[in-house]
Amino acid sequence: MRGLSLATRASSPALNNLSTSQKSFNPPKLTTQKNPSNSKTDRFQRQTNHTEASLTGNNSLSLLNSQLTKPNSVSVPRGHISHNRDTRSVDRHYISRILRRNDWFLLLNHELKAKRINLNPQFVVSVLQNQENPIYPLRFYIWVSNVDPLYIRNQAVKGVLANAFYRKGPVVLSVDLLKDIRNSGFRVDEDLLCILIGSWGRLGLAKYCEEIFGQISFLGINPSTRLYNAVIDALVKSNSLDLAYLKFQQMSADNCKRDRFTYNMLIHGVCKIGVVDEALRLVKQMEGFGYSANVYTYTILIYGFCNAKRADEAFRVFETMKLRNVSPNEATIRSLVHGVFHCVAPCEAFELVINFIEKEPVLGRLACDTLLCCLSEKCMPKEAGALLRKLGERGYLPDNSTFNITMTCLLKGLDVNETCGILDKFIERGVKLGFSFYLALIETLYKAGRGMEGDRYLDQMVKDKLVSDVFSYNMVIDCFCNANVMNKAVMAFKVMQDRGISPNLVTFNTLISGHSKNGEVHKARELLQMLLELGLKPDIFTFSSIIDGLCRAQLFDDALSCFGEMVEWGVSPNAVTYNILIRSLCLIGGVGRSMKLLKNMRRDGISPDIFSLNALIQSFCRMGKVEKAEKIFVSMSTLGLIPDNYTYGALIKALFESGRCDEAKKMFFAMEVNGCVPDSFTCKLISENLVKQGDFEEVQKIGKICSEREISLKSIPAV
């Protein structure tokens, strides 16, 4: 432990602030969502196989009708699960248990009468979105709709139910389900059916949508414009445009009048596939029926023209909106800016959008935010930086999300001085940085040897109350380890303990990895001892890091002993652990032991990867054993591995050195066919050897290939 205490003496003011700030800050609670184990398709197949006769085929309609008209009675069980409960309000977990039972509706009514269910929109949403089986939110929604219809008119409730059906579904309207609903005294109404149809559309179940819609009379529901719109929307979302058009044509036969929603949905469908001329025809037809195009219509048309790579016409649609006094919304602006970047080259898109924004100052901040996001996505830091500076001079203030995305782009592509200059000006004006960007900036500054500036931003991050719990401290420690400033990492570790925050296994693994990469094995061992004293169990990351550190310190026997101890701890080595040892042993010529490890790796059921085999190939090539290297090279294809430039480089060099020049050239020209594009190193390697052989014609061929790919070969005089 002495090594750690010595390492923590040199502290900075920024790190000291970690212990003095946010004394009253409560760490946020993390929540996790469980995903269903079975795929939606499998569940749908199982459900439809069980209930296919209930909704399809010649005999299904009468069967469905009979079940709906002759419901069976359900008795209340003697062991009523709420008898021994007190009068306090029940939580959603208790409601979930009720919804699993066959007598769910009786129990829910009982709890409501006992005033143990406190209905409010938040509680309803909580129950709906926390069910594993999609039938349970359906049951609860039906019950709530009959208790108080006001709740089901709440759009948030409808949205949560639709998402539950989509994520956990599909919900199949089987005979058993319909009987269950009918037995409860309720029924599937138009509101619920529209939500179900929407979920089926999102899941791509176009045929099922059509089948159910054809049998709605057995549910006691008549066709309506609203239902037709729901079906057309679902069919468009499931990419069944032909069926959508069919339903569109059938509306008049059912005395259902097409409205603006109907047309907008169909226009969206044709714009998705880039058939904008048909969209324009539908708009004209819609206007002929007295429905003028609204903001959604125009937004869809802009999206369609961009999708069809007709940017100029997308801009013209925007001009038409102005002439008709239709104000663009957020979706319109985002569709236009993103769409232009989608359909033309990034530099041209930048010029088009900038000119457009200059002419349309009314677009304001949203257009600028969207443009900055597009520039960041396209990795255009110079343009993004110039635009941010120019807009900042005009008083523009981006939203925090856009600013963080843009600054991350600038950090990767601009000089750090320039990035910090832009950054500081916006911070002064109140823009808040995100935790991840702070860490990336601090790491960059420390790597550049600019620790004082890194401390300044670390201090600001602490003042913004972004370092508060074990998770954020772990990320700060990892940042320091990546920047190879281990004294700062150790200091952060000490500060978190002083604040009463207990380190976890990730904390120790991060520090052990950092010390191991520096070859500081004694410090890694001290941390391991501390980890054990706290009752934590080392895992694969702990052992792999320590083994890596021992190998870097040339303590190979200790590394192999540690490898053996893993099994005693019940920790199975993985490909990374084996790769560390194989690579390290190969570097000192221990190919025999590396091959033995490779055999053990296969015996343990771990497939060797490209890193394991490259280490062996390079080692055999250095030893002049090209045939053995070639055997491993051939085995790569049987393992499904694609050789990379390290593989080919080692073999090509070895073949030239052994006088097998024709084979070396053949291997180089076969690289791309085998899925590996030669890089500058490989091209230079073969060019240099061909120059030595006097084969200038081949050198010119390679030079031409490199010129086409913009690979520099300036170091080769003959090229």
N, C-alpha and C positions, 0 to 999 in steps of 0.2 A: 504493500500500500504506500510505501515511502515514495516510490516513483511518481505516483499520482499526486501526492501532496506537494511535491516539489514543482510539478508541472503546472500547478494551479496558482502559483504565486504571482506570475506576471499577468495582471488583469488590466482590461481597458475600461474607461468610464462607461462605454456602451454595454459591456457585459455586466458591470456592476448594477446597471439600471435594471437588469433582468430580475434582480432580487428586491428592488425597491419599488417597482411599479406594479400596479394592478393588484394591490393587496386584497381588494374587495371583489375582484373579478371572479365570477362563478364559471368554471369550465362548462362548455356546452355538452349536453348529452348526445351521444351518437346513437342513431337508430338504423336498423338494418331491415331490409325487406327480403323475405324468402321468395325464391322463384319456384314455380311448380316444376316437379321433376319430369313430367311427361310433356311431350310436344303437343301443340294445339292440334296438329293434324292427326296424331295418334288418338287423342281424346275424341276428336270429332268422328273418326272412323269407328271407334268402339261404341259411341253413342248412337250413331246412325245405323250401325249394323243391328243394334238391339231394338231400335224403334223404327226401322225403315218401313215396316208394314203399316205403321200408324199414320204416316203422312204421304206416302207414295204408293202407286199401284192402284188397281181397279177396286179392291175391297177396302182400301184404307179410309175412305171418306165416311162410309157408314159406321165403321168401327169407332172412328174418332167422334162422330156425332153421338153415338150411343153412350160413350163414356162421359161425354159432357152433359148429357141430359139425364143420366141416372147415376149421380154420385153416391158413393157408399158413405155410411156414417163412421165417425171415428170417436172412440170413447176415451175419456181422460184416464190415464193410468193411476193406480192407487199410490204409487210412490212418486207423488208430485214433487219435482225437484226444488220447488220454491217454498215448501211448507215450513221449513225450519229457518228460513232467512228472516233477517230483521227488516225494519222499515226503511233502511237507508237505500239510496239510489243504486241501482245495479250498473255495472260497467259493461263495456262492449264485449269483454271476454265471456261474461255470463250470457249475454245475448247470443253470442256465437254458439254456445253449448245448447241453448234453446233451439236455435235454428237447425241444429243437426237432428232434432227429434221429429218423429212423425206427427206429434200433436203440438207442433210449434205455434200454431195460431191461437190455440186455447191457452197455452202458457204465456204468450205475449199479452193476451188480453187480461189474464189473471194478474200479471205484474203491473200492467197499466192501472187496473182498478185498485190495486194495493198501493198505488202511487210510488212504485219503486222504479218506474221508467219515466225519466224526465225528458220529454221530447223537445228538441230544438235543432236547428239546422246543423250545428256543429256535431252534435251527437249522432244524428242520422248519417252524416258524411263519414264520421269515424267508423261506424258499424259497416257501412257499405264498402269502404275501401280496405277493410282488414279481414276479409274472408278468403279462405283458400279455395273453397268450392263455389263456382259462380251461381249455383242454385240458391245459396244462402242469401246473398244480397238481393236476388230476385224475390225471395220470400219476404224479406224485411221491407223491401220497397212496396210490395203489394199490400202488406199489412199497414204500413204508414199511410199509403194512399187512401185507405179506407178509414183510418182513424182521423186524419186531418189532411184533406186534399191540398191544403195550402203548401205543405212541404214539397210535394212533388212538382209544384210549379216553379220551385227554386231551381235556377239554371245550374248552380253549383252541384246540387243533388243529382240532377240528370246527368251532368258531365262525369261525376264520380261513378255513377252506375254504369254508364256507357264504357268507361275505362275498365271497370271491373269485368264486364262481359268480354271485353277485348283481350285483356291480359290473362284472365283465368279461363276463358271460354274455349270453344263456343258453347252457348246454351242451346240445346236442341229441344224443340217443343214436342217432346215425346208424349205418348198417351198417359204414362204414369205421372209426368209432371203436370199435365193439364188436369188430371183427376185430382192430384194433390191440391192444386190451386182452387179447383171447383169445390172440393170438400171443405175448404176453409171458408167458403161462402163468398169468395172473391172471383175475379175473372181477369183475363188479359184484355186490357183496353187499348185504344188507339195510341195513347201516349207511350205505353210500355212497348207495344209492337214496333213503333218507330225507332225506339232505342235499340231493340233487339236487331232489327233490320240493319241499322247503322253498324252494329258490332259485326254482323255477318259480312257486310261489305268490306270492312277493314281487314277481316280475316280472309278475304278472297273467296267467300262462299257464294258466288253469284247464282249458281243453279239452285241452291237451297233457298236463297231469297225469293227467287221466282216461284219455286214450288209452294212455299208458305203463303206468298201473296195470292196464289191461285186458289187457296183454301181458306181464306179469311172469313168466308161466310159461316163456316162451322165454328168460328170463334165468336159469332154474333157481331161481326164488324163489317160494315159496308165500305166499298172503295171510296176514297176521297182524294182530293187534290193533294192534301198533306201526305197521305200514304203513298201515292204515286211518286211524289217528290222524294220521299225517303227511299223508295225502291230504286228510282233512277240514280240518286246520289250514291247508293250502295253499289250499284252495278258499275258506275263510273269509277268508283274507288277500287273495285276489284278488276278493273281493266276489261270489262265486258261491254264495250260500247255498242255492239250490235243489239244486245238484249236491252240496253238502255233506250236505244232508238225505237225498239219494238214497243216497249212500255209507253214511250212518248206518243206513239201513234195510237195506242189503245185507249188513251185517256178519254177521248171524245165519245167512244162507244160506251163508256161507263158514266157518261154525263159529268165528267170531271174537267174543269176548265184549267188550261195551262196558265200559269202565272209567271211573274218575273223570276221566282226561285227555280221553276222548272227549266226555263231557258238558260239561266246562269249555270245550272248544273251540267246541262248538255254542252254548253259552250266551253265549260271547263274540260269536259271529256275530250272534245276534239282538239282543244289547245294543248292538252297533255301529249298528244301524238303529233303535234306540229301542223295540223290541217287547219290553218288559220282562215283560209278562204271560206270554208264551211262555217266557221265560227262567225264570220262577217255576215253570211247569209242568214244564220239564225238570229243575229242581232237585228237585221233588217226585218225579218219576219216578226220578231218580238215587238218592235216598234210599230209595225203595221197593226198589231192587236191592241195598241194603246199603252204599251209598257215601255217607257223610256229607259235607256241604259243607265244604270247607277254606278257608283264607285266600284262595286264588286265586278260588274261587267267589264269596266275599263281596265281594272287591275288584271283580270283574267286575260284580256286581249293583249295587254303589255307582256304578260308572261308567255302567251302563245307566240307572239312575234319574236321575242328573244329566243324562245325554244326552237323556232324555225330559222334562227340566225338572220333575222331581218330587223336589225337594230334601228335603222332609220325610221321604219314604220312604227316601231314601239314609241319613239319620241313623238311621232305625229299623233299617236293616240293620246299622249299626254297633252298635246296642244289642243286636241278636240275637247278634252275634258275642261280645259280653261274656257274655251269658247262657249261651252254649254253650262258653265257655272257649276260644275261638279268638282268639289274639293277633294284632292287626293288624301288618302289616309296613310298610315304607317306601312301597311302591306303594299300599297301602290308604289311608294318610293323605294322600298326594299326590293320589290320585284324588278323595278326598272334598273336600279344600280347593279344588283347581282346579275340580272339577266344580260346586261350589256357586257359585263366581264365574262359571262358564259359564252357569248356568241362571237366576240372578236378578240384579237390579241390583247394582252394586258396593257401594253403601252398605249395602244390605240383607244382602248376602253377608258383609260385614265384621262386622256385628252378629251374624249367625248363627254364624259361625265363632268369634268371640271368646267368645260365651256357651258354645259347645260346648267350647272349650279350657279355660275356667274350670271346667267340670264334669268334665273328663277330664284331670287333671294328669299322668296316666300318659303322655299323648301327648308331652309335653315339648318338647325343642328342635326336633325335626323338624317338628312342626305349626307352631311359631312361625316357623321358617325358611320354610316353604312359604307361610304367610300373608303374610310380609313380601315374598316374591317376587311374589305375586299383587297386593298393593297397589302395588308398584313397576311391574308390567306395566300396571296400570290407571291409572297416573299419579295416585296418591292420596298426595302427600307429607305432608300434615297428619296423616292417619291413621297412615301409616308412622312418622313422627317421634314421635308420641305413644305408639304401641305400643312402639317401640324404647326410649324413655326409661323407660316403665313396666316393661318386661321387664328392662332393665338394672338397675333398682333391686332386682329380685328375684334378681339374680345370673346372669341369662341371658347367654350368650355365643354369638352366631351364628357359623356357619362363615364362613370368609373370603369365599367366593364370594357368599353371601347378603348379607353386610355390604356388599360393594362394589356390588352391584346396588341395594341399598336406599339407600346413600349417594349414588349417582348420581341417583336419583330425588329425594332431599332437596335435592341441590345445584341441581336444575332448578326446584324448586317452593317451597323454604323460604328464609327469610332466611339469608344466609351466616353470620351470627353464631350463629344457632341450629344450623345444620348443623355448624359447627366445634365448638360446645359439646358436641354429641352425639358427634362424631367423637373428640375428645380423650379423653373418658372411656373409650371402648372401646379406644383405642390404648394407654392406660395399663394396660389389663387384658390386653394381648397380642394383640389382633386386628391382622392384617396387611392393609394396603391394597394394591390392585393398581396396576400401573404406569399404566394408562389413567386410573384415578380420580385418582391423584396429579396427573397432568397437567391433567385437567379442573378440579380444585380450585385448583391453582396459577394456571392461566389466569384463572379467575374472580376470584381474589383480586387479581391484578395489574390486571385490567380495572377492578376496584373501587377501585384506588389504594391497595391494602393490601399493598405490596411486602414489608414486614417479615414479615408472616404468611406470604406466599408463599415467602419465603426459608426460613422455619422448616420448612415442609413439604418444600421442595426438599432441605434438609439431611437431613431424615428419610428421604426417598426414596433419597438417596445412601448413608446408613448402612444401609439395607435391601438394598444391593447391587443396585439395579434399573437403574443407569446404568453400563453396562459396555462397550458396543460401538458401532459406527457407527450402527446402527439405533436404539438407544435415545437416543444423542446427537442424531440427526436429529429425533426426536420432541420432545425437550426444546427444541431450537432452534425447531422449528415452534410449540411452545407459546408461547415468548417472542414470536415474530413475530406470532402471532394476538392476543396481548395488547398488541401495539405497544410492547414494551420492547426495542428493538433493541440497546441497550447490553448487556443481559443475553444476548441471542442471540449477539452477537459475542464476549462473554466465554466462553460455552459452547463456541463454535467454537475459540477459542484454547486452552482447557483440553483439549479432545479431542486437539488436535495435540500439546500438551505431554506428554500421556500416550502418545504414539506411535500414536494411532488416526488413520489416514488418512481425510480426508473423501472422500466420493464425490459423484457428480453430484447426487444428491438433496440433499445438504448445501448445495451451492452454489446450487441452484435455490431452496431454501427461503429462504436469506439474500437472494438477489437479488430474490425476490418481496417479501420484507419491506421491503427498502430501496426498491424501486420503488413500493410502495404509499404510502410516505412522501414520494415525490418526490425521494429521495436518489440521483439518477442517477449522480453521481460515484462513490459507494460501490458501486453495482451494477456499474459499469464496472471498478472495481478488482478485484472478485470475479471478473468474467468473465476478466480478464487472468490472475489466479491460477489459475483453472480451466484455461485453455489451457496455462499453464506446467507444470501437473501432467499434461498429456497427455490430459485429458478432452475430449470433444467435446460442445459445446452441443446441446441437443435442442429440441423444440418448446416445452417448458415454459420453458427458458432464454430463448428469443427472445420468447415471449409476455409474460413478466414484464418484460423490458427495454423492449419496445414500450409496455407499459402505463405503465411509469415515465416514459418520454419523453413520452407523451401527457399524463400528469398534470402534468409540468413545462412543458407548452405547447410542447414541441419537436417539432412535428408533422412537419417536414421530416426531422428525424433519425429519427423513428419510421418514416416511409415508406422511408427509406434502409435502416434495419435490416430492414424487411420484405423489401426486395429482396435483402439479403445472405443471408437464410435460404435462398434457392434455391441460392446459390453454395455453401453448406455442405451442400447435399443434404437440407435439412429442408423438408418441405412444410407450409405453413400450414394450420391447421384452423379450424373455425367460431369457436373462442374468439379466435384471433388476428384474424380478420376483424371480429368483433364489437367488439373493443377499438378498432380503427381507425374503423369505421363510426360507433360511438357517439360517439367523441371528436371526429371531424370534424363530425358533426351538431350537437354542442354549440356549435361556433364558426361554424355556418352553412355549413360546407363540404359542402352536400348533393350538389353535382355530383360531387365526388371520392368521396363515399360511395356514390353510385349506380354510379360506375365500378367501385368495389371490389365492389359487389354482383354486377355482371356478371362480374367476374373470378372471384368466388367460385363462381358457377354454372358458369363455363367449366372450373374446376378440379374439377368434380364434387362440390362441397360444397353441400349443400342449406342455404339460409338458415334460421335458426331464429327463434323468436319475438322474441329480443332484437335481432337484426339489423333486422328489419322494424319493431319498435316504435320503434327509434331514428329510422328514416326517417319513420314516420307522425307521431311527435311533432314532428319538425323541420318537416315540411310544414305541419302544423297551426299551429305558431307563426308560420310565414310567411304564413298565410292561404290556402295552396294546398290547400283541402280536397279538391278533385277528385282531385289526385294522391295524397293520403293515402288516399282511398277506393279508388283503383285497387290500391294495395298491400294494403289491407284485403281486397279481393276475392281477390287472388292468394294470400292465406293458405290459403283453402279448397282451392285447387288443389295446394298443397304439403302438405296434410294437417295444417296447423297450426291450433290452436284459439286465437283471440284471448283475451287476458286482460284484467283490469281496467285495466291501463295503456293497452292499445289502445283499449278503449271509452271510457275517461275522456278521452283526448286528442281522440277524434273527437266525442264528445258535447259537450264544451266548445267545440270549433271550430264545430260546427253551430249551437249557440246564439248564438255570437258573430257568425255570418254570417246570423242571422235565420231559420234553418231549424229552427224549434222542433219542428214536428211530426215531422220526420225524426229529431231527437235523441230525442224521446220513444219513437218506434217502435224506434229502435236499443236504447234501455235495456230496454224490455219484451221484446225478442228475445234478450237476453243469455243468459238461463238456457236457452232452447230451443237455443241454439247451444253449450251446454256450459260457460258461464261464469257463476258465481253472483256477483251484484253484492256488493261489499264496502262497508264504511262510507264510504270515500272517494268511490266512484262514486255511492252513494245521496245523500250530502250535496251532491255536485256538482250533480246534476240537481235536487234539492230546492231548492237556493239559486236556481238559474236559473228554476225554475217559480214561486218566490215573487216574483222580479223581474217575471215575466210576469203575475202575479196569478192564476195557475191553481191555486187552493187545493184544488180537488177532486182533481186529480192528485197534489198533495202529500200529501193524506190517504191516497190509495191506496198511495203509496210508504211513508208512515209506517206503515201497517198491515203491509206486507211486512216492513219492518225490525223491527217489534215482534215478529212471529212468529219472526224469526231472531235476536232479541236483539241487533240492531245499534243502537247509540246514535246519536240524531240531536238531541242537546240543543242543538247550535249553531244549529238551525233554529227560529226563534221561532214560525213558523206551525204546526209539527207538534205 
